Amino acid sequence: MTLKEIIIDTATLLSLDGVLSLPEMGGNTQSNQSQNDLSLLKKCVNLTINEIAGDYIPLNFIESVLISDQKIPYTALKKPAQKIKSIKDGQGANCYFKVYPSYIYTDCKGECHIEYSYIPANLEDLNGSVEVNPKATSRLIAYGTAREYCLITSMYEQAKTWDERYKDGLQNISKASTVLKIPKRLWR
C-alpha cells in the first residue's frame, strides 16, 4: 500500500474533494487550500503509522552487527531501534545485553544478530510504500488519519467518531493475534 492510496481513502472518508482533484492525486484542479490539506494529510498518515508501530503492532527487524568493544551504538543500526528483543551470537546462542541511552552493551563478540522493533521513517513521496505490519489495513490507517485530521482542524465530534472506528479496528487486530491456549482435558 502506498501513501497516495491511504490519502485517497482518507480524503474520501472526510469528503475532501479538493484533495482528490489535485493533479498529484489524479485530478486536474489546483488550489492552495487543497495543497495545505494534502500536506496536513501526509503528516496525519505519518502520525498514525508511528502510533500503530510504536504502541500496537510493532515492526520487527533482524540485522547482523559486528561488535568490537562490547558496545553497539544505535547509529550502527540500519533502523531507529525502539525496543531491543534479543541479541544472538554467530552460533545462535542468546547473549546478555543491557540498553543504555546511546548504545547497547552486550557480552557477544564478533558478528551477532540483533532483533529489535523500530519506528518507520516519515513518508513524503506519494508513491512511497508504507512500512507497516500487514495486519494494519489501508482502511484502518485511513480511520486513524481521519481522526488526526479532525483533531488538528478542530472537528471534535467527527474526531470522536473516527477514533471509535480506529480503536475498534485496532482491538480486532490485537484479538486476532492472541492465541488462546486451553488446558488438556483429563480423563478419569
Salt bridges, closest charged atoms under 4 A:
GLU51 OE1 - ARG147 NH2 2.55
GLU131 OE2 - LYS79 NZ 3.14
GLU148 OE2 - ARG147 NH2 2.75
ASP163 OD1 - ARG147 NH1 3.10
ASP163 OD1 - LYS167 NZ 3.73
